[in-house]
Amino acid sequence: MQRRNFLKGSAALLSALPINAALAAEPTTRLANSASTNTAQMLDGAKQLAPIIATPDRIIEMNVCTRPFRAQGPRIESERIGRKSVVHNYGHGGSGWSLSWGSGQIAVEMARATGHKEIAVIGCGAIGLTTALVAQQAGLRVTIYAKERPPYVRSHRATGAWTPDSRICSAQFAPNFAKQWETMARYSFRRYQSLLGVAGNPIEWRDMYSLSDIPFGRPQPSAESGEPAYPHFEAELIRDITPQAVPISSHPFPVSHVQRRSTMLFNIAEYTRLLMADFLANGGVMETFSMQDKSDFSAIDERTIINCTGYGARALLADDSIIPVRGQTAKLMPQPEVDYGFYFNSRHVSVYPRRDGMLVQAQAEGDFNNDAENLDPNESITAVRRLGEIVEQMQAKDESKLQGGV
Ligand SMILES: Cc1cc2nc3c(=O)[nH]c(=O)nc-3n(C[C@H](O)[C@H](O)[C@H](O)COP(=O)(O)OP(=O)(O)OC[C@H]3O[C@@H](n4cnc5c(N)ncnc54)[C@H](O)[C@@H]3O)c2cc1C
């Protein structure tokens, strides 16, 4: 491959130039404590927490992406388009990875009702890949048609955590959607447990800490103000299967209120490779195909089609019920020794210990109904700086404890 072509191809995914440009423009590019690894390990009860190294010079990638939010919840229904039976399966907001298996299960049942043994799946993101695998397991032959494949799909830019009720519908529509959500969440959760312990750790459980300046139970500050109210399905409907938060009194965090909760993480790079390898091993076929509008469904050979085009469905079907919710993340150099992450809502930052890097999410107001998919490097650099400040405070607290202070 020509070097120039390689650079062109990789520019969409990696944003080294904007990061460097933004760092060069900063008067100071490093936090004072970039040698923070020297600090003693910090204790949460009996558990040792390795320090996170959070300085902007450790950023290896930044990404921005839009969540396909629908107030009614995802669109999972069949429609006749010309001579094709089209089952829609799109609009999963901030929960697409989490709910993918259960959503695919419902869509595949609808597709099977046509009686056709060969089906098409449009889309190769979280929803398309899992739907295709569920269809294969149901004995169907599947061809995936997609404009982009991983790692160039939006799903690849997600945080990668079990967040099954994140911007999945608005509270107004929750009563109509609750039962279907529960079915999807329970099915998906079970599927994910079957992927634990697989080589490469595509799925794993990690401890996440919630940090708060005010007691939990009171309204918490959130970057979601200005967005619709969302339901709390996970707490209300599947409490019996997911780990619950426990208050932690002895901890290194610079706040009064801390809860720990185990969370499932999706190591997206490894997990996507596994899904694609399984699909191909089961005899699946992938075709590159970019659809311009509804009339292009007629160009597909198969008569039953499952439409998993995510945010792309907004343009494809002129479906304005899909509202973009922007999200930006930065990946810091991997730290295999760090096995925990945390959310600090009032400081608008969260960090997740993924295998391919420490993923830092900048929470910003104004993300709702924002389709800007251009990177704002300063947004992520600021988030990493905020994270670095928290780590410094943790270390200061830890050192004063070691010296016998409070
Ligand atoms: C910042 C951020 C963080 C997130 N974090 C999480 C999280 O932690 N956990 C979680 O569960 N979810 C999370 N999400 C949500 C999740 O990423 C989405 O719900 C999910 O990616 C949707 O997957 P999808 O397969 O429907 O769409 P996509 O990944 O967008 O895939 C769509 C597919 O359809 C194809 N396509 C689209 N249009 C056309 C067309 N016209 N012709 C042909 N092909 C087409 C595309 O090429 C692609 O292959 C996050 C989202 C964001 C933005």
PDBQT file of the ligand as one rigid body, heavy atoms in Angstrom, charges set to zero:
ROOT
HETATM    1  C1  LIG A 501     -19.810   8.120  22.929  1.00  0.00    +0.000 C 
HETATM    2  C2  LIG A 501     -20.717   6.913  22.934  1.00  0.00    +0.000 A 
HETATM    3  C3  LIG A 501     -20.597   5.984  23.947  1.00  0.00    +0.000 A 
HETATM    4  C4  LIG A 501     -21.426   4.862  23.967  1.00  0.00    +0.000 A 
HETATM    5  N1  LIG A 501     -21.252   3.939  24.948  1.00  0.00    +0.000 NA
HETATM    6  C5  LIG A 501     -22.023   2.839  24.989  1.00  0.00    +0.000 A 
HETATM    7  C6  LIG A 501     -21.828   1.875  26.019  1.00  0.00    +0.000 A 
HETATM    8  O1  LIG A 501     -20.954   1.999  26.868  1.00  0.00    +0.000 OA
HETATM    9  N2  LIG A 501     -22.648   0.792  26.022  1.00  0.00    +0.000 N 
HETATM   10  C7  LIG A 501     -23.629   0.611  25.092  1.00  0.00    +0.000 A 
HETATM   11  O2  LIG A 501     -24.352  -0.387  25.171  1.00  0.00    +0.000 OA
HETATM   12  N3  LIG A 501     -23.802   1.509  24.084  1.00  0.00    +0.000 NA
HETATM   13  C8  LIG A 501     -23.039   2.619  24.019  1.00  0.00    +0.000 A 
HETATM   14  N4  LIG A 501     -23.217   3.541  23.033  1.00  0.00    +0.000 N 
HETATM   15  C9  LIG A 501     -24.293   3.341  22.065  1.00  0.00    +0.000 C 
HETATM   16  C10 LIG A 501     -23.919   2.385  20.968  1.00  0.00    +0.000 C 
HETATM   17  O3  LIG A 501     -22.639   2.711  20.479  1.00  0.00    +0.000 OA
HETATM   18  C11 LIG A 501     -24.961   2.449  19.848  1.00  0.00    +0.000 C 
HETATM   19  O4  LIG A 501     -26.249   2.243  20.365  1.00  0.00    +0.000 OA
HETATM   20  C12 LIG A 501     -24.630   1.369  18.827  1.00  0.00    +0.000 C 
HETATM   21  O5  LIG A 501     -23.345   1.645  18.296  1.00  0.00    +0.000 OA
HETATM   22  C13 LIG A 501     -25.605   1.287  17.690  1.00  0.00    +0.000 C 
HETATM   23  O6  LIG A 501     -25.153   0.243  16.870  1.00  0.00    +0.000 OA
HETATM   24  P1  LIG A 501     -25.702   0.009  15.419  1.00  0.00    +0.000 P 
HETATM   25  O7  LIG A 501     -25.151  -1.290  14.966  1.00  0.00    +0.000 OA
HETATM   26  O8  LIG A 501     -27.176   0.209  15.422  1.00  0.00    +0.000 OA
HETATM   27  O9  LIG A 501     -25.122   1.221  14.553  1.00  0.00    +0.000 OA
HETATM   28  P2  LIG A 501     -23.669   1.481  13.777  1.00  0.00    +0.000 P 
HETATM   29  O10 LIG A 501     -22.570   1.028  14.633  1.00  0.00    +0.000 OA
HETATM   30  O11 LIG A 501     -23.784   2.874  13.378  1.00  0.00    +0.000 OA
HETATM   31  O12 LIG A 501     -23.773   0.505  12.569  1.00  0.00    +0.000 OA
HETATM   32  C14 LIG A 501     -24.570   0.796  11.457  1.00  0.00    +0.000 C 
HETATM   33  C15 LIG A 501     -24.161  -0.074  10.292  1.00  0.00    +0.000 C 
HETATM   34  O13 LIG A 501     -25.053   0.212   9.216  1.00  0.00    +0.000 OA
HETATM   35  C16 LIG A 501     -24.320   0.618   8.074  1.00  0.00    +0.000 C 
HETATM   36  N5  LIG A 501     -25.111   1.592   7.344  1.00  0.00    +0.000 N 
HETATM   37  C17 LIG A 501     -25.656   2.723   7.814  1.00  0.00    +0.000 A 
HETATM   38  N6  LIG A 501     -26.299   3.365   6.817  1.00  0.00    +0.000 NA
HETATM   39  C18 LIG A 501     -26.157   2.606   5.702  1.00  0.00    +0.000 A 
HETATM   40  C19 LIG A 501     -26.578   2.730   4.354  1.00  0.00    +0.000 A 
HETATM   41  N7  LIG A 501     -27.269   3.800   3.950  1.00  0.00    +0.000 N 
HETATM   42  N8  LIG A 501     -26.226   1.759   3.471  1.00  0.00    +0.000 NA
HETATM   43  C20 LIG A 501     -25.511   0.692   3.878  1.00  0.00    +0.000 A 
HETATM   44  N9  LIG A 501     -25.085   0.522   5.143  1.00  0.00    +0.000 NA
HETATM   45  C21 LIG A 501     -25.397   1.476   6.047  1.00  0.00    +0.000 A 
HETATM   46  C22 LIG A 501     -23.036   1.200   8.633  1.00  0.00    +0.000 C 
HETATM   47  O14 LIG A 501     -22.024   1.204   7.628  1.00  0.00    +0.000 OA
HETATM   48  C23 LIG A 501     -22.756   0.222   9.768  1.00  0.00    +0.000 C 
HETATM   49  O15 LIG A 501     -22.164  -0.943   9.250  1.00  0.00    +0.000 OA
HETATM   50  C24 LIG A 501     -22.402   4.673  22.961  1.00  0.00    +0.000 A 
HETATM   51  C25 LIG A 501     -22.506   5.608  21.935  1.00  0.00    +0.000 A 
HETATM   52  C26 LIG A 501     -21.686   6.718  21.924  1.00  0.00    +0.000 A 
HETATM   53  C27 LIG A 501     -21.809   7.716  20.824  1.00  0.00    +0.000 C 
ENDROOT
TORSDOF 0
